Amino acid sequence: MDALSTRHGFPSEKARDRGPAYLAADCSEHNFYAIDRGLRDLLPLYLAPRDFRALEPHFDRLGRLAGGRLDELARIADKHPPVLNPRDRFGRDEDWIDYHPSYREMETIAFGDFQFHAMSHRAGTLGMDRPLPAVAKYALQYLFVQSEFGLMCPISVTDTSIHLIRKFADQELKDYLLPKMLSGDCATMWKGTQFMTERAGGSDVGAIETMARHEDGEWRLYGDKWFCSHADADVALLLARPEGAPTGTAGLALFALPRRLKDGSRNAFRIVRLKDKLGTRSMASGEILLEGAVAYLVGDARAGLKQMMEQVNLSRLSHGVRAAAMMRRCLNEAMVSAQSRIAFGKTIIEYPLLRRQLLKITLPAEQSLSMFLFAAHAMDRANAGDNDAALRLRILTPLLKFRACRDNIPVATGAMEVRGGNGYESALDFAERVAAEPALEANARAAASALYHATSAVVMTWEASRPGNDARRALLARLVLDMKLSAKDPLQPSRRDWEREGAELIFAGRKIALAELAGLLDG
Ligand SMILES: Cc1cc2nc3c(=O)[nH]c(=O)nc-3n(C[C@H](O)[C@H](O)[C@H](O)COP(=O)(O)OP(=O)(O)OC[C@H]3O[C@@H](n4cnc5c(N)ncnc54)[C@H](O)[C@@H]3O)c2cc1C
């Protein structure tokens, strides 16, 4: 935040004459890595020193791109959404989707330059002699999404499709798909996606009606997929019911559906319509009609959903990271605005009421940063064989997805407005009771929130206590306790004396020592 405050000085009297200088500045042209004190402090904590040293230039480079060229491209792509061409000029069902060149340039950055899709599967991306740790991958996703959200869906779903094929497909299918999917050559590579949702079933996956028939030695799919993001991907992983299989989730098998057959001809499915969405407008989501399309069985035909849930869980984690990224962008925009907008003769950050609003934006943004890095670190440990970390990751993933995505909404609203330990034990107790007693199911969201808040407070306190780290995270942990885990009487004013002093330190553009927090962490 220090970098934000120094760049935006007050407008000169001459500039004021031109009117626009009255308006608050924004974040464009900042380096989103350089201005993110929390991220810079925490990465050395969660990454091995040699990985941090090797990757820091790439965090910095992506931070610059995210505040610069990527941000420009994202704005243009959002204004020029993809267009479906259902037929060619001879009336053939050769459907294809046109994208604006700005979207294509973003693809080149993501799939060609950074190779997000392949970075945790093979050596050779970003100059590394081995796959990147999950902490680094998600930190890079976090920087990218601060400018472009829509493209992160194809990036992430290609990455997670590769994971499923590597883990479950037979050798022949691996040999066919992986070299194309792991390629960094944008002109020839195959990108992945995931089609599950049907009209009959979104959450209720067991209601899926798509049928798989074994005809002349190959699987052919018949059905209608209702919400297919990255609709024109080169290969889609999907669930279908082999003829004669039981109803419900037990009868679903996992298939890989290529867009083109081995002879180069179009596979027998059509994109019949693109969705008119509120968000993620740069990326094409569509409806897919399967008309006897050739597909390859992946793994065990009786474990389709179980296998697919691995992809769903990886997507959930990435969604939590994306929410954290969007909150960070909102926070940065709010801070720049608060530091440069003048109302009633002062910059608006000087008003206590506005500072409280900024704290309310800061807190969930910082919580989600700690929570996604902690979860990604658990993934790295789980991948290295640590069973406890694997169990931790199972809980952290849905908590992060649920809470960060929800917090993103008031944070965005709050940021737009600016532009315009006691509870810890009881929170865990609460979650355990709700999990154990079916009659308490209606409390599930409240219990998940309590668990998220309590975990983030503990993680941030631990982060603050590490030698040499910025102690402001301990203040944020105290704010979690006060704002999220304490009972309040809405009819009683609160003095919040510590909060005023705490806010000074949270918004100070320098590293805070633990000793400076004396008297601010208790009471
Ligand atoms: C932008 C976007 C992109 C998408 N991309 C894809 C994609 O690429 N691939 C894909 O397969 N799908 C995709 N989807 C679809 C998405 O996965 C489904 O919308 C989602 O699974 C919910 O299913 P549904 O829409 O049928 O809603 P429903 O399942 O009908 O749910 C409606 C409401 O009921 C609630 N509900 C359902 N069951 C319960 C229960 N047991 N207890 C309490 N509440 C319940 C839900 O939380 C929801 O609020 C996308 C959706 C969006 C918005």
The ligand as an SDF file (V2000), in Angstrom:
LIG
                    3D

 53 58  0  0  0  0  0  0  0  0999 V2000
  -20.5670  -18.8170  -14.9770 C   0  0  0  0  0  0  0  0  0  0  0  0
  -20.9020  -20.2660  -14.8790 C   0  0  0  0  0  0  0  0  0  0  0  0
  -20.0990  -21.1920  -15.5090 C   0  0  0  0  0  0  0  0  0  0  0  0
  -20.4090  -22.5510  -15.4400 C   0  0  0  0  0  0  0  0  0  0  0  0
  -19.5940  -23.4270  -16.0840 N   0  0  0  0  0  0  0  0  0  0  0  0
  -19.8750  -24.7560  -16.0250 C   0  0  0  0  0  0  0  0  0  0  0  0
  -19.0400  -25.7100  -16.6940 C   0  0  0  0  0  0  0  0  0  0  0  0
  -18.0450  -25.3700  -17.3240 O   0  0  0  0  0  0  0  0  0  0  0  0
  -19.3400  -27.0220  -16.6250 N   0  0  0  0  0  0  0  0  0  0  0  0
  -20.4240  -27.4530  -15.9070 C   0  0  0  0  0  0  0  0  0  0  0  0
  -20.6400  -28.6660  -15.8760 O   0  0  0  0  0  0  0  0  0  0  0  0
  -21.2420  -26.5850  -15.2910 N   0  0  0  0  0  0  0  0  0  0  0  0
  -20.9940  -25.2430  -15.3200 C   0  0  0  0  0  0  0  0  0  0  0  0
  -21.8070  -24.3420  -14.6770 N   0  0  0  0  0  0  0  0  0  0  0  0
  -23.0190  -24.8320  -14.0320 C   0  0  0  0  0  0  0  0  0  0  0  0
  -22.8870  -24.9600  -12.5200 C   0  0  0  0  0  0  0  0  0  0  0  0
  -21.9850  -25.9860  -12.2110 O   0  0  0  0  0  0  0  0  0  0  0  0
  -24.2880  -25.2440  -11.9930 C   0  0  0  0  0  0  0  0  0  0  0  0
  -25.0640  -24.0760  -12.2140 O   0  0  0  0  0  0  0  0  0  0  0  0
  -24.2780  -25.5980  -10.5340 C   0  0  0  0  0  0  0  0  0  0  0  0
  -23.7600  -26.8980  -10.3610 O   0  0  0  0  0  0  0  0  0  0  0  0
  -25.6810  -25.5250   -9.9090 C   0  0  0  0  0  0  0  0  0  0  0  0
  -26.5800  -26.3210  -10.6200 O   0  0  0  0  0  0  0  0  0  0  0  0
  -27.9720  -25.7690  -11.1170 P   0  0  0  0  0  0  0  0  0  0  0  0
  -27.7430  -24.5220  -11.9060 O   0  0  0  0  0  0  0  0  0  0  0  0
  -28.6970  -26.8790  -11.7690 O   0  0  0  0  0  0  0  0  0  0  0  0
  -28.7450  -25.3320   -9.7990 O   0  0  0  0  0  0  0  0  0  0  0  0
  -29.5160  -26.2860   -8.7940 P   0  0  0  0  0  0  0  0  0  0  0  0
  -28.6950  -27.4920   -8.5250 O   0  0  0  0  0  0  0  0  0  0  0  0
  -30.8850  -26.4730   -9.2880 O   0  0  0  0  0  0  0  0  0  0  0  0
  -29.5330  -25.3790   -7.4950 O   0  0  0  0  0  0  0  0  0  0  0  0
  -30.4410  -24.2840   -7.3240 C   0  0  0  0  0  0  0  0  0  0  0  0
  -30.2840  -23.7740   -5.8840 C   0  0  0  0  0  0  0  0  0  0  0  0
  -30.6220  -24.8100   -4.9550 O   0  0  0  0  0  0  0  0  0  0  0  0
  -29.5860  -25.0110   -4.0220 C   0  0  0  0  0  0  0  0  0  0  0  0
  -29.5250  -26.4320   -3.6570 N   0  0  0  0  0  0  0  0  0  0  0  0
  -29.4320  -27.5150   -4.4900 C   0  0  0  0  0  0  0  0  0  0  0  0
  -29.3660  -28.6390   -3.7680 N   0  0  0  0  0  0  0  0  0  0  0  0
  -29.4000  -28.2770   -2.4640 C   0  0  0  0  0  0  0  0  0  0  0  0
  -29.3850  -29.0020   -1.2200 C   0  0  0  0  0  0  0  0  0  0  0  0
  -29.2490  -30.3280   -1.1820 N   0  0  0  0  0  0  0  0  0  0  0  0
  -29.4450  -28.2920   -0.0690 N   0  0  0  0  0  0  0  0  0  0  0  0
  -29.5660  -26.9450   -0.0800 C   0  0  0  0  0  0  0  0  0  0  0  0
  -29.5910  -26.2060   -1.2160 N   0  0  0  0  0  0  0  0  0  0  0  0
  -29.5100  -26.8660   -2.3910 C   0  0  0  0  0  0  0  0  0  0  0  0
  -28.3230  -24.5610   -4.7660 C   0  0  0  0  0  0  0  0  0  0  0  0
  -27.2920  -24.1780   -3.8410 O   0  0  0  0  0  0  0  0  0  0  0  0
  -28.8410  -23.3650   -5.5560 C   0  0  0  0  0  0  0  0  0  0  0  0
  -28.8730  -22.2290   -4.7460 O   0  0  0  0  0  0  0  0  0  0  0  0
  -21.5420  -22.9850  -14.7230 C   0  0  0  0  0  0  0  0  0  0  0  0
  -22.3430  -22.0520  -14.0650 C   0  0  0  0  0  0  0  0  0  0  0  0
  -22.0370  -20.7140  -14.1450 C   0  0  0  0  0  0  0  0  0  0  0  0
  -22.9320  -19.7240  -13.4450 C   0  0  0  0  0  0  0  0  0  0  0  0
  1  2  1  0
  2  3  1  0
  2 52  2  0
  3  4  2  0
  4  5  1  0
  4 50  1  0
  5  6  2  0
  6  7  1  0
  6 13  1  0
  7  8  2  0
  7  9  1  0
  9 10  1  0
 10 11  2  0
 10 12  1  0
 12 13  2  0
 13 14  1  0
 14 15  1  0
 14 50  1  0
 15 16  1  0
 16 17  1  0
 16 18  1  0
 18 19  1  0
 18 20  1  0
 20 21  1  0
 20 22  1  0
 22 23  1  0
 23 24  1  0
 24 25  2  0
 24 26  1  0
 24 27  1  0
 27 28  1  0
 28 29  2  0
 28 30  1  0
 28 31  1  0
 31 32  1  0
 32 33  1  0
 33 34  1  0
 33 48  1  0
 34 35  1  0
 35 36  1  0
 35 46  1  0
 36 37  1  0
 36 45  1  0
 37 38  2  0
 38 39  1  0
 39 40  1  0
 39 45  2  0
 40 41  1  0
 40 42  2  0
 42 43  1  0
 43 44  2  0
 44 45  1  0
 46 47  1  0
 46 48  1  0
 48 49  1  0
 50 51  2  0
 51 52  1  0
 52 53  1  0
M  END
$$$$
